[in-house]
């Protein structure tokens, strides 16, 4: 009997299932199935069947890319298996994604027509700080990679936005030099100062996400115009390029970190303001069309620490499979002194009075019965 008890004890201790996560604990160190802190910052989720894939920036002490984009898999959203590097940085010094570049906010979608997995991400070139403001694209035959890097873009070169008046298109760039943060500069910005400046080269693209609509059309949403305005751009049918259909969202609104989701016939977007690595009050918006107009709904966070979004910044909104009307806010709690120690803030989003609402829970779990349990 003692031997049987000892064997039972050893099996329980050795069994990885005995230590499985059964709830979310926002802000705590989140370990993968190997017991290592998950390294997938600024991430996004792609789901296929019963499996979720979490892609994110593999961080070291700084934000400079030395490894690439890591991917994890899960069947329950609580426990994540490290699937390795989905997109590796290049050792070729001439590559745009060479070691020392900046690779941020990777998002993966699947193209039914081509059978390819497509990854988009914010790219900054090595030794250029954040001056390049590009977006890169890579493809794979498998959700876990390896992804092959294709190219980068300054989106929508030589194309005016759909909601850009002809009078603004015809304004000349002559004498369009303004001192920043003055009323004159703000007025010029709203009227397209940077759209005209970057018309030939293509528009800036920094914080970004991608969104696939019910009809299969995909959209690239990115912070542009010196981070002052969001751009919404339609992707081609293969999801690898831009169609030249794009629009400005809230010109001069200073929104970044966009995360888009759809509930019934309404599009929702959660963003942050511009305060660098420091957290701020999130913003939320809704629209009946992806092209807008977008209505401001205020800060979706509620309760204590709502004004700093629970010390986090949005990166993605996940629609949970098989649980009706259940959405997860995915945010990053950045640690600029040691980026690898950044924590993950995952919280439920509820739609109340046609507005998204995010409430803090120290610990919480998804119920099997179409509700969220604290």
C-alpha positions in Angstrom: 0.0 0.0 0.0 2.8 2.4 0.9 4.4 1.6 -2.5 1.2 2.3 -4.3 0.7 5.6 -2.5 4.3 6.6 -3.3 3.8 5.8 -7.0 0.5 7.7 -7.1 2.3 10.7 -5.5 5.1 10.6 -8.0 2.7 10.3 -10.9 0.8 13.4 -9.7 3.9 15.4 -9.2 5.5 14.4 -12.5 2.3 14.8 -14.5 2.3 18.2 -16.2 -1.5 18.3 -16.2 -1.4 18.5 -12.4 0.1 22.0 -12.6 -2.0 23.2 -15.5 -3.4 26.7 -15.4 -7.2 26.9 -15.0 -7.6 30.6 -14.9 -6.0 33.9 -16.0 -4.0 36.0 -13.6 -3.3 39.3 -15.3 0.1 40.8 -14.6 1.6 37.7 -13.0 4.5 35.8 -14.6 2.8 33.5 -17.2 4.7 30.3 -17.7 4.5 28.1 -20.7 4.2 24.3 -20.5 8.0 24.1 -20.0 7.8 26.4 -17.0 9.4 29.4 -18.8 7.9 32.9 -18.9 6.0 33.3 -22.2 7.9 35.6 -24.5 5.3 36.9 -27.0 5.0 40.6 -26.5 2.8 42.9 -28.6 1.1 39.8 -29.8 -1.9 38.6 -31.7 -3.9 35.3 -31.9 -4.8 33.2 -34.9 -7.1 30.2 -34.3 -7.6 27.1 -36.4 -10.0 24.4 -35.3 -9.6 23.9 -31.6 -6.1 25.4 -31.5 -5.1 28.9 -30.8 -1.7 30.3 -31.9 -0.2 33.2 -30.0 2.5 35.2 -32.0 4.6 37.9 -30.3 7.9 39.7 -30.2 10.6 37.6 -28.6 12.2 40.2 -26.3 15.6 40.4 -24.6 16.5 43.2 -22.3 15.8 45.8 -25.0 13.2 46.2 -27.8 15.8 45.5 -30.5 15.1 42.2 -32.4 17.8 39.6 -31.8 15.6 36.4 -32.3 12.4 37.2 -34.1 8.7 36.3 -33.7 7.9 33.4 -31.3 4.7 31.3 -31.5 2.9 29.3 -28.9 -0.1 27.0 -29.2 -3.0 26.2 -26.9 -6.4 24.5 -26.8 -7.7 26.3 -23.8 -6.1 29.8 -23.7 -4.6 29.1 -20.3 -1.8 26.7 -21.1 0.6 27.5 -23.9 3.2 25.3 -25.6 6.3 26.9 -27.1 6.3 26.1 -30.8 9.6 27.9 -31.5 10.4 30.8 -33.7 7.8 31.5 -36.4 9.8 34.3 -38.1 13.6 34.4 -37.4 15.7 37.5 -37.8 18.3 37.3 -40.6 22.0 37.0 -40.2 22.3 38.8 -43.6 23.4 42.4 -42.8 21.6 43.5 -46.0 18.3 42.1 -45.0 15.6 44.4 -43.7 14.9 42.0 -40.8 18.6 41.6 -39.8 19.5 41.3 -36.2 19.3 44.8 -34.7 16.1 45.8 -36.6 12.8 46.4 -34.7 10.0 43.8 -35.3 6.8 44.7 -33.4 3.2 43.7 -33.1 3.1 40.6 -35.4 -0.3 39.5 -36.5 -1.1 36.3 -38.5 -4.2 35.6 -40.7 -4.9 32.7 -43.1 -5.8 33.2 -46.8 -8.3 30.6 -48.0 -7.6 31.4 -51.6 -3.9 30.8 -51.5 -3.6 28.4 -48.6 -0.9 30.6 -47.0 -0.5 31.9 -43.5 0.3 35.6 -43.7 2.1 37.6 -41.0 2.2 41.4 -40.9 4.3 43.4 -38.5 5.7 46.8 -37.8 9.3 47.1 -39.0 12.0 49.6 -38.3 15.3 49.2 -40.0 18.6 48.7 -38.2 20.3 51.8 -36.8 17.5 54.1 -37.9 15.5 54.3 -34.7 11.8 54.7 -35.6 12.4 56.7 -38.8 11.7 54.0 -41.3 8.0 53.5 -40.2 7.4 50.5 -42.4 5.2 47.4 -42.3 6.6 44.0 -43.3 4.9 40.8 -44.5 5.9 37.1 -44.5 4.2 33.9 -45.5 4.2 30.2 -44.4 2.6 26.9 -45.2 2.1 26.2 -41.5 0.7 28.3 -38.6 3.9 27.6 -36.6 6.2 28.6 -39.5 8.8 29.0 -40.6 7.6 32.2 -42.1 9.5 33.5 -45.2 10.0 37.2 -45.2 8.8 38.8 -48.5 9.1 42.6 -48.3 8.2 45.8 -46.5 6.0 48.7 -47.4 5.3 52.4 -46.8 1.6 51.8 -47.6 -0.5 53.5 -50.3 2.2 55.4 -52.2 0.7 57.8 -54.8 -2.9 57.2 -53.6 -5.1 59.6 -51.8 -7.4 58.4 -49.0 -11.0 57.9 -49.8 -12.1 60.6 -47.3 -9.6 63.2 -48.4 -11.2 66.3 -50.0 -10.0 67.3 -53.4 -9.2 70.8 -52.1 -6.7 69.2 -49.6 -5.1 67.1 -52.4 -4.4 70.3 -54.4 -2.8 72.2 -51.6 0.9 72.7 -52.4 3.7 71.6 -50.0 5.2 75.1 -50.3 5.6 76.8 -47.0 4.1 73.9 -45.1 6.6 74.2 -42.3 4.9 74.6 -38.9 6.2 74.6 -35.4 4.9 71.4 -33.7 2.1 71.6 -31.1 0.9 75.1 -32.3 -2.7 75.6 -33.4 -1.5 76.2 -36.9 0.4 72.9 -37.0 -2.7 71.0 -35.6 -5.0 72.6 -38.3 -2.5 71.7 -41.0 -2.1 68.2 -39.7 -5.9 67.6 -39.8 -6.0 69.0 -43.4 -3.4 66.4 -44.5 0.0 68.0 -43.9 1.8 64.6 -43.6 -0.4 62.8 -46.1 0.9 65.2 -48.7 4.4 65.0 -47.4 4.5 61.2 -47.8 2.3 60.9 -50.8 5.1 59.8 -53.2 7.1 57.6 -50.8 4.1 56.1 -49.1 2.5 56.7 -45.7 4.2 55.9 -42.4 3.2 52.7 -40.6 4.0 52.0 -37.0 1.7 50.3 -34.4 -0.5 48.1 -36.4 -3.0 45.2 -36.5 -4.9 43.3 -39.2 -8.5 42.4 -39.3 -10.4 39.9 -41.5 -14.1 40.7 -42.1 -16.9 38.2 -42.5 -16.6 38.4 -46.3 -13.0 37.5 -46.3 -11.7 41.0 -47.0 -8.7 41.9 -44.9 -7.6 45.3 -43.5 -4.4 46.7 -42.2 -4.9 49.3 -39.5 -1.8 51.3 -38.6 -0.6 54.5 -36.8 0.6 57.0 -39.3 1.3 60.7 -39.9 3.9 60.9 -37.2 1.6 58.8 -35.0 -1.1 61.5 -35.1 -3.6 59.6 -37.3 -4.7 56.0 -37.8 -5.0 54.7 -41.4 -7.3 51.8 -42.4 -6.1 50.1 -45.6 -7.7 47.3 -47.6 -5.4 44.4 -48.5 -5.4 42.6 -51.8 -7.1 39.2 -52.1 -3.9 37.4 -51.3 -3.4 39.6 -48.2 0.1 40.5 -49.4 -0.3 44.0 -50.7 -2.5 47.1 -50.6 -5.5 47.7 -52.9 -5.2 51.5 -52.9 -8.4 51.8 -50.9 -7.7 53.5 -47.6 -9.0 56.0 -45.2 -7.9 58.3 -42.4 -9.4 57.6 -39.0 -9.7 60.5 -36.4 -7.1 62.8 -38.0 -4.9 64.3 -35.3 -6.5 62.0 -32.7 -3.1 60.6 -31.6 -4.2 57.0 -31.5 -1.9 54.0 -31.5 -1.9 50.3 -30.5 -5.1 49.6 -32.5 -7.1 46.4 -31.8 -10.3 45.7 -33.9 -13.2 43.3 -33.4 -16.7 42.9 -34.6 -19.9 42.3 -32.6 -23.0 41.6 -34.6 -23.1 44.3 -37.3 -20.8 46.8 -35.4 -17.1 47.3 -35.7 -15.2 48.2 -32.5 -11.7 49.5 -32.0 -9.6 49.9 -28.9 -6.5 52.1 -29.0 -4.2 54.0 -26.6 -2.9 57.5 -26.5 0.7 58.6 -27.1 2.8 58.4 -24.0 5.7 56.2 -25.0 6.2 53.1 -22.8 4.1 54.7 -20.1 0.4 53.6 -19.9 -2.5 55.9 -20.4 -6.3 55.8 -20.7 -7.5 53.6 -23.5 -9.9 54.9 -26.1 -12.7 53.0 -27.8 -14.7 53.6 -31.0 -17.5 52.0 -33.0 -18.6 52.2 -36.6 -21.2 50.5 -38.9 -18.6 50.3 -41.7 -14.9 49.5 -41.5 -14.4 52.7 -43.4 -16.2 54.7 -40.7 -17.3 57.2 -39.7 -16.0 56.1 -36.3 -17.7 57.3 -33.2 -15.7 57.9 -30.0 -17.0 55.9 -27.0 -14.5 56.9 -24.3 -12.3 54.8 -22.1 -13.5 51.2 -22.1 -11.6 50.4 -18.8 -13.6 50.8 -15.6 -12.8 50.9 -11.9 -9.4 51.2 -10.2 -6.5 52.1 -12.5 -8.8 52.6 -15.4 -7.0 55.9 -16.3 -3.9 53.9 -17.0 -5.8 50.9 -18.5 -4.6 48.7 -15.6 -1.0 49.7 -16.5 -1.3 48.2 -19.9 -1.5 49.0 -23.6 -3.8 47.2 -26.1 -2.4 44.8 -28.6 -5.3 42.6 -29.8 -8.9 41.6 -29.1 -9.6 37.9 -29.3 -13.0 36.5 -30.2 -13.2 33.3 -28.2 -14.2 30.2 -30.1 -17.4 28.5 -29.1 -18.4 31.0 -26.4 -21.0 33.4 -27.8 -20.2 37.1 -27.6 -17.0 36.6 -25.6 -14.1 38.8 -26.3 -10.7 39.1 -24.6 -8.7 42.3 -24.2 -5.0 41.5 -24.7 -2.7 44.1 -23.4 1.0 44.5 -22.6 2.4 45.8 -19.4 5.7 47.1 -20.7 9.0 47.1 -18.8 11.3 49.4 -20.7 14.2 48.6 -18.3 14.0 44.9 -19.0 11.7 44.2 -22.0 11.6 40.4 -21.5 9.9 40.9 -18.1 6.9 42.6 -19.8 3.7 41.1 -18.4 0.4 40.2 -20.1 -3.0 41.7 -19.2 -5.8 39.6 -20.5 -9.3 40.7 -19.4 -12.9 40.1 -20.5 -14.6 42.6 -22.7 -18.4 43.0 -22.3 -20.6 45.0 -24.7 -22.8 47.2 -22.6 -25.1 49.8 -24.1 -23.3 49.3 -27.4 -19.9 50.1 -25.8 -17.0 47.8 -24.9 -16.3 47.6 -21.2 -13.2 46.1 -19.6 -13.2 45.3 -15.9 -10.3 44.2 -13.7 -10.1 40.8 -12.1 -7.1 39.5 -10.1 -8.0 36.0 -11.3 -10.7 34.9 -13.7 -11.8 32.1 -16.0 -13.9 31.5 -19.0 -17.0 29.5 -18.3 -18.3 26.8 -20.6 -21.7 28.3 -20.3 -21.4 31.5 -22.4 -20.5 33.7 -19.4 -17.4 35.0 -17.7 -16.7 34.0 -14.2 -14.4 36.2 -11.9 
